Amino acid sequence: MRTLAVLLAPAAALLLLSTAPAARGQAFGLSEISKESKECIECHKKQNLVIYQQWGSSKHFRANVACYECHSADKNDPDAFNHYEQWISVLVTPKDCSRCHSREVGEFVESHHAKAGRILGSLDNVLAEVVEGNNAFRTPGFPQGNSAAAVNGCWQCHGSQVKVLPGGRLDPATYPNSGIGRLNPDGTEGSCHACHTRHSFSAAQARHPDTCGKCHLGPDHPQKEIYEESKHGILFFSNEDKMNLANEKWVVGEDYWAAPTCATCHMSATRTQDVTHDVGERISWNNRPPISIRPEVSDAKMGLRGAAIPWQVRRDNMQDVCLNCHNKNWVDGFYTQYDALIELYNTKFAKPAGDLYALAQPLKDVQFAFTTEADWAYWELWHHEGRRARHGASMMAPDYTHWHGTYDVAKTFYTHYVPALREMVEDGLASGDDEKIKAAQALEEKLNQVLNSPDHRWFVGGMSEEEKARRSQAADEFKSRYKN
């Protein structure tokens, strides 16, 4: 554990830097740069000029908080090493940041961001380690090898489990790494400089949507691209010079009003809410799983304090942000539309697809993920396309909601998933294996039930005459309206 005593030396008194209420945290400044940090600076401003310059433009510099105050270590720390007669660590963890920023760290460690490293045991990592990768990447910490696809891909956003080698060196498969859910040697989860990039640790940079885009983009969670398509993103990039991003007090409706950023909606202050570093406090749907669930449900599974925060409270928190620029009718209308899209996805595709997938498992010859067409189709249906549809609706990006979302969900369901399941039924019935025949019959019964339901019966020619008439009437009315 890093000791507070070494952080405070040699200053005798601490100067409070802010007159903000104590609830905002206890950040302070030193009366002068410590002797230990002066020694660091003397060398590093020659060897690492860029780092020195970045620190020089930071609030840390103005508070006389320098190298030693952040990197000092106890000699018994697992990642400590002796560097010119001082015990230091390369890693600066949330525990270290909490010396001065306890409120922010307390919120962060209870967030889904801090738990992002838990992906290491999920199907995402099975893809990167087995399907995409191999064990050819060998390091001292991984003598049996590891997958370069996981190391350079998944771990760089979600965080690696940092392994310490003799002498305090960090295993090269696990560091450098600034993944937001990094598993640190001191037992903490997370990395503050995933968003506050060292060594400037700029609030303005963390408020910019490009910062979130390091991880929140791509086929399975394209929030950055969704934001850019939305009117919010269009307004931001048209009015970036009016956003006042570097202002100390950054309150929407007071310090800026041209556009919201990711931080505005999910983290930053309003006139009635403080800044929060728990990005789930304003989210009323968790759209990450195969079926969208309320956030308190997922928080309970992770043992987070958010388990006690109902989704209605979180929605009120977000609507408080929205109401700075929109009226209540607009906000209520948006959430009505958003909830309808989640209900559509959940009931028409996600729940029946999940039920069918469970029934298909006994028919697999190899009991491992991603070995059949049905495995891949189901995975992309919820993990890629379903997420795009749901996130697109949540952030008002119509192209992602439809063409990259529900269109692709439907296409995958009807042209890949259903045919793959039918093939599994056919193979199971012809297998001569009593257990597989029984499983195939159960899957076939459920598939027929799903496809003959009101949501899907059009696909098997079961659309009712009444429904056909409504469709025909709608088409005629459309043609009549625009015939001239």
C-alpha positions in Angstrom: 0.0 0.0 0.0 1.3 3.5 -0.9 1.8 5.5 2.3 0.3 8.9 2.9 3.3 9.9 4.9 5.6 9.9 1.8 3.0 11.8 -0.2 2.9 14.6 2.4 6.6 15.0 2.9 8.1 17.5 3.4 5.2 20.0 3.5 4.0 21.0 7.0 0.7 22.4 5.9 -1.8 21.6 3.2 -3.5 24.4 1.3 -7.1 23.8 0.2 -7.4 24.6 -3.5 -11.1 24.9 -3.7 -13.9 26.5 -1.8 -16.4 23.9 -3.1 -18.4 21.9 -0.5 -16.6 19.0 1.2 -18.9 16.6 -0.6 -17.1 17.4 -3.9 -13.9 15.8 -2.5 -10.7 16.7 -0.6 -8.2 17.5 -3.4 -5.5 19.7 -2.0 -2.2 21.3 -2.9 1.2 21.2 -1.4 3.0 24.4 -0.4 5.9 23.5 -2.6 7.2 20.7 -4.8 8.6 18.0 -2.6 12.4 17.3 -2.5 11.8 13.8 -4.0 9.8 15.2 -6.9 12.4 17.8 -7.6 14.9 15.0 -8.0 12.6 13.2 -10.4 11.9 16.3 -12.5 15.6 17.2 -12.8 16.2 14.0 -14.7 12.9 13.4 -16.4 12.6 16.8 -18.0 15.7 15.9 -19.9 14.8 12.2 -20.7 11.0 12.6 -21.0 10.4 16.1 -22.1 6.9 15.4 -23.4 5.8 13.9 -20.1 7.3 16.9 -18.3 5.5 19.3 -20.5 2.2 17.5 -20.1 2.5 17.6 -16.4 3.5 21.3 -16.6 0.1 22.1 -18.2 -1.9 20.2 -15.6 -3.6 21.2 -12.4 -1.3 18.9 -10.6 1.6 21.2 -11.5 -0.2 24.2 -10.2 -0.9 22.3 -6.9 2.7 21.2 -6.6 1.7 17.6 -7.0 4.4 15.9 -9.0 6.0 12.6 -9.8 6.7 11.3 -6.4 3.3 12.1 -5.0 1.6 9.8 -7.5 4.3 7.1 -8.1 5.7 6.7 -4.5 5.3 3.2 -3.2 5.9 1.2 -0.1 8.8 -1.3 -0.5 6.4 -4.1 0.3 4.1 -3.3 -2.6 4.1 -6.1 -5.2 5.0 -3.7 -8.0 7.5 -1.5 -6.1 11.1 -1.1 -7.1 14.0 0.9 -5.9 14.8 3.8 -8.3 17.6 6.0 -7.2 17.0 5.3 -3.6 13.3 5.9 -3.7 10.6 3.2 -3.7 8.2 3.8 -6.6 5.8 2.1 -8.9 5.1 2.6 -12.6 1.4 2.0 -12.0 -0.8 4.7 -10.6 -4.0 2.9 -9.4 -7.4 4.1 -8.2 -6.1 3.5 -4.7 -3.3 6.0 -5.3 -5.7 8.6 -6.9 -8.0 8.2 -3.9 -5.5 9.9 -1.6 -6.7 13.2 -3.1 -9.8 12.2 -5.0 -11.7 9.8 -2.7 -15.2 10.8 -3.8 -14.4 10.3 -7.5 -12.7 7.0 -6.9 -15.5 5.8 -4.6 -18.0 6.4 -7.4 -15.8 4.9 -10.1 -15.0 1.7 -8.3 -18.8 1.0 -8.0 -19.4 1.5 -11.7 -19.5 -0.9 -14.6 -16.4 0.9 -16.0 -14.3 -0.4 -13.1 -15.6 -3.9 -13.6 -14.8 -4.0 -17.4 -11.9 -6.3 -16.7 -14.2 -9.1 -15.8 -14.7 -9.7 -19.5 -11.6 -11.9 -19.3 -13.8 -14.9 -18.4 -16.5 -14.2 -21.0 -17.3 -15.4 -24.5 -15.7 -12.3 -25.9 -12.3 -13.5 -24.6 -13.0 -17.0 -25.8 -13.2 -15.5 -29.3 -9.9 -13.6 -28.9 -8.0 -16.4 -27.1 -9.2 -19.5 -28.9 -11.2 -18.8 -32.1 -9.1 -15.8 -33.3 -5.9 -16.5 -31.4 -3.4 -19.1 -30.2 -0.8 -19.5 -27.5 2.2 -18.3 -29.4 2.7 -15.1 -27.5 5.0 -16.2 -24.6 6.2 -13.9 -21.8 7.7 -14.5 -18.4 4.2 -14.1 -16.9 2.7 -16.5 -19.4 5.2 -19.3 -20.0 2.4 -21.4 -21.5 1.6 -18.6 -24.0 -1.2 -16.2 -24.6 -3.2 -14.8 -27.5 -1.8 -11.6 -29.1 -5.4 -10.9 -30.3 -6.6 -10.7 -26.7 -3.6 -8.7 -25.5 -3.7 -6.1 -28.2 -7.5 -6.1 -28.6 -9.8 -6.9 -25.7 -7.4 -6.1 -22.9 -6.6 -2.6 -24.1 -10.1 -1.4 -23.5 -11.4 -3.7 -20.8 -8.1 -3.9 -18.9 -5.6 -6.7 -18.3 -4.6 -8.4 -15.1 -1.3 -6.7 -14.6 1.4 -9.3 -13.7 4.5 -8.2 -11.8 7.8 -9.8 -12.5 10.8 -9.9 -10.1 12.2 -6.5 -9.3 8.9 -4.7 -9.9 8.9 -5.0 -13.6 5.6 -5.5 -15.3 5.0 -8.4 -17.7 4.9 -7.1 -21.3 1.7 -9.1 -22.1 -0.1 -7.1 -19.4 1.5 -3.7 -19.6 1.4 -1.1 -21.1 -2.3 -1.1 -20.4 -4.8 1.7 -19.6 -7.9 -0.5 -19.9 -10.7 1.1 -17.8 -11.2 -2.1 -15.8 -7.6 -3.0 -15.4 -6.9 -5.5 -12.6 -4.1 -3.9 -10.5 -1.5 -5.6 -8.3 -2.8 -3.7 -5.3 -6.2 -5.4 -5.7 -8.0 -2.4 -7.2 -10.0 -2.5 -10.4 -9.8 0.3 -12.9 -7.6 2.9 -14.5 -8.3 6.6 -14.0 -6.1 7.6 -16.9 -8.3 5.6 -19.3 -10.3 8.8 -19.5 -7.9 11.4 -17.9 -4.9 10.6 -20.1 -1.6 11.1 -18.3 0.3 13.2 -17.6 -2.0 16.2 -18.1 -5.1 14.5 -16.6 -7.2 17.0 -18.4 -10.9 17.4 -17.5 -11.5 19.1 -20.9 -10.1 16.1 -22.7 -12.2 13.7 -20.7 -15.3 15.7 -21.5 -14.6 15.4 -25.3 -16.6 12.6 -27.0 -13.4 11.5 -28.9 -12.1 10.2 -25.5 -15.0 7.8 -25.2 -14.4 6.7 -28.7 -11.3 4.8 -27.8 -13.5 1.9 -26.6 -17.1 2.8 -27.5 -17.1 2.2 -31.2 -17.2 -0.7 -33.6 -19.7 -3.4 -34.6 -20.9 -4.3 -31.1 -21.0 -1.0 -29.3 -20.7 1.9 -31.7 -21.7 4.7 -29.3 -19.2 7.1 -30.8 -20.5 6.6 -34.3 -24.0 6.8 -33.1 -23.3 10.0 -31.3 -21.7 11.5 -34.4 -24.8 10.6 -36.4 -27.2 12.1 -33.9 -28.2 15.7 -33.7 -26.3 15.9 -30.5 -23.1 15.0 -32.2 -23.8 17.2 -35.2 -24.3 20.2 -32.9 -21.1 19.5 -30.9 -18.8 19.3 -33.9 -20.4 22.4 -35.4 -20.0 24.3 -32.1 -17.0 22.9 -30.4 -15.5 26.3 -30.0 -18.6 27.3 -27.9 -18.4 24.3 -25.5 -16.2 25.9 -22.8 -14.7 22.4 -22.2 -11.8 23.7 -20.0 -14.0 25.6 -17.6 -13.6 24.6 -14.0 -17.3 24.7 -13.3 -18.9 22.9 -16.3 -22.6 23.0 -15.7 -24.9 22.4 -18.6 -27.2 25.3 -19.2 -24.9 27.7 -17.4 -21.4 27.2 -18.8 -22.4 25.8 -22.1 -25.6 25.1 -24.1 -24.6 24.6 -27.7 -24.6 20.8 -27.4 -24.2 17.8 -25.0 -21.3 15.4 -25.0 -21.2 11.9 -23.7 -20.0 13.3 -20.3 -22.8 15.8 -20.2 -25.5 13.1 -20.2 -23.7 10.4 -18.3 -21.4 12.1 -15.8 -21.2 15.9 -15.7 -23.0 18.4 -13.4 -26.4 20.0 -14.0 -27.9 22.7 -11.9 -29.4 20.1 -9.6 -26.9 17.2 -9.9 -23.2 16.9 -9.0 -20.6 15.3 -11.3 -20.6 11.5 -10.9 -18.0 9.0 -11.9 -20.5 6.2 -11.9 -21.7 6.1 -15.5 -24.7 4.0 -14.7 -26.5 6.5 -12.5 -28.5 7.9 -15.4 -29.1 4.8 -17.5 -32.5 3.2 -17.3 -31.8 0.2 -19.6 -28.8 -2.0 -19.7 -28.5 -2.9 -23.3 -25.4 -4.9 -23.1 -26.9 -8.4 -22.5 -28.8 -10.6 -25.0 -32.0 -9.3 -23.5 -32.1 -5.7 -22.2 -32.6 -5.6 -18.5 -32.9 -2.9 -15.9 -29.6 -1.6 -14.6 -30.2 -2.5 -10.9 -30.5 -6.1 -12.0 -27.1 -6.2 -13.5 -25.6 -4.2 -10.6 -27.0 -6.7 -8.2 -25.2 -9.5 -10.1 -21.9 -7.6 -9.7 -22.5 -6.7 -6.1 -22.5 -3.0 -6.8 -24.2 -0.3 -4.8 -26.4 0.5 -7.8 -28.5 -2.5 -6.9 -30.3 -0.2 -4.5 -30.9 2.5 -7.2 -34.2 1.8 -9.1 -34.2 2.5 -12.8 -36.9 5.1 -12.3 -34.5 7.2 -10.2 -31.8 6.8 -12.9 -34.3 7.9 -15.6 -35.2 10.9 -13.5 -31.5 11.8 -13.3 -31.1 11.6 -17.0 -34.3 13.5 -17.7 -32.9 16.3 -15.5 -30.1 16.6 -18.0 -32.5 16.5 -21.0 -34.7 19.2 -19.6 -31.9 21.7 -19.8 -32.5 21.8 -23.6 -35.8 20.1 -24.2 -39.3 20.5 -22.7 -41.1 17.8 -20.8 -43.4 16.7 -23.7 -40.3 16.2 -25.9 -38.5 14.2 -23.2 -41.5 12.0 -22.5 -42.1 11.4 -26.2 -38.5 10.3 -26.6 -38.6 7.8 -23.8 -41.9 6.4 -25.1 -40.3 5.8 -28.4 -37.1 4.3 -26.9 -39.0 1.9 -24.6 -41.0 0.7 -27.5 -37.9 -0.2 -29.5 -36.5 -2.1 -26.5 -39.8 -4.0 -26.1 -39.8 -4.8 -29.8 -36.3 -6.2 -29.7 -36.8 -8.1 -26.5 -40.1 -9.8 -27.4 -39.8 -10.4 -31.1 -36.2 -11.5 -31.3 -34.2 -11.7 -28.2 -36.3 -13.9 -26.0 -37.4 -16.4 -28.6 -33.9 -16.5 -30.1 -32.5 -17.3 -26.6 -35.1 -20.0 -25.9 -34.3 -21.6 -29.3 -30.5 -21.4 -28.6 -30.9 -23.2 -25.3 -32.9 -26.1 -27.0 -30.3 -26.4 -29.7 -27.3 -27.1 -27.4 -27.9 -30.9 -27.1 -27.8 -31.2 -30.9 -24.2 -29.9 -31.1 -21.5 -32.4 -31.9 -18.9 -30.3 -30.2 -19.9 -28.6 -26.9 -18.0 -25.4 -27.4 -19.1 -21.9 -28.4 -18.7 -20.8 -32.1 -18.7 -24.3 -33.6 -21.9 -24.1 -35.5 -23.7 -21.6 -37.8 -26.3 -21.2 -35.1 -23.7 -20.2 -32.6 -22.3 -17.4 -34.8 -25.8 -16.2 -35.9 -27.1 -16.0 -32.4 -24.0 -14.2 -31.2 -24.1 -11.6 -33.8 -27.9 -11.2 -33.5 -27.6 -9.9 -30.0 -24.0 -9.0 -29.5 -23.6 -6.9 -32.6 -26.8 -6.1 -34.4 -29.1 -6.1 -31.3 -26.8 -3.8 -29.4 -26.6 -1.4 -32.4 -30.4 -1.2 -32.6 -30.8 -0.6 -28.9 -27.9 1.9 -28.5 -29.0 3.6 -31.7 -32.5 4.2 -30.2 -31.1 5.3 -26.9 -29.0 8.0 -28.5 -31.3 9.0 -31.4 -29.3 7.7 -34.4 -32.0 6.4 -36.8 -29.6 4.8 -39.3 -28.0 2.7 -36.5 -31.4 1.9 -35.0 -32.7 0.6 -38.4 -30.2 -0.3 -41.1 -27.3 -1.2 -38.8 -29.7 -2.5 -36.2 -33.2 -4.0 -36.6 -32.7 -4.6 -40.3 -29.6 -6.7 -39.6 -31.3 -8.4 -36.6 -34.1 -9.5 -38.8 -31.9 -10.6 -41.7 -29.7 -12.7 -39.4 -32.7 -14.2 -37.6 -34.6 -15.2 -40.8 -31.8 -16.0 -43.3 -29.1 -17.4 -41.0 -30.4 -18.4 -37.6 -33.7 -20.1 -38.5 -32.1 -22.1 -41.4 -29.2 -23.2 -39.1 -31.7 -24.4 -36.5 -33.7 -26.2 -39.1 -30.6 -28.0 -40.3 -29.8 -29.0 -36.7 -33.4 -30.4 -36.4 -33.0 -32.4 -39.6 -29.6 -33.8 -38.6 -30.9 -34.7 -35.1 -34.0 -36.5 -36.4 -31.8 -38.5 -38.7 -29.1 -39.3 -36.2 -30.4 -42.5 -34.8 -29.5 -41.2 -31.3 -32.6 -41.3 -29.0 -31.4 -38.3 -27.0 -30.7 -36.2 -30.1 -34.0 -37.2 -31.7 -35.8 -36.1 -28.5 -33.9 -32.8 -28.5 -34.6 -32.2 -32.2 -38.3 -32.8 -31.7 -38.3 -30.2 -28.8 -36.4 -27.7 -30.9 -38.7 -28.2 -33.9 -41.8 -27.8 -31.8 -40.5 -24.5 -30.3 -39.3 -23.2 -33.7 -42.8 -23.9 -35.2 -44.4 -22.1 -32.3 -42.2 -19.1 -32.7 -42.6 -18.9 -36.5 -46.4 -19.2 -36.3 -46.7 -16.5 -33.6 -48.1 -13.1 -34.7 -44.6 -11.5 -34.9 -43.2 -14.1 -37.3 -46.1 -15.8 -39.2 -45.6 -13.7 -42.3 -42.3 -15.6 -42.8 -44.1 -18.9 -43.2 -47.0 -17.5 -45.2 -49.3 -17.2 -42.3 -50.2 -13.5 -42.5 -54.0 -13.2 -41.8 -56.3 -11.9 -44.5 -57.2 -9.0 -42.2 -53.5 -8.1 -41.9 -53.0 -8.3 -45.6 -55.9 -6.0 -46.2 -54.5 -3.4 -43.7 -51.1 -3.5 -45.5 -52.8 -3.1 -48.9 -54.9 -0.2 -47.7 -51.9 1.5 -46.2 -50.0 1.2 -49.5 -53.0 2.5 -51.5 -53.3 5.5 -49.2 -49.6 6.3 -49.5 -49.8 6.1 -53.3 -52.9 8.3 -53.4 -51.3 10.9 -51.1 -48.2 11.3 -53.3 -49.6 10.5 -56.8 -49.2 14.1 -58.0 
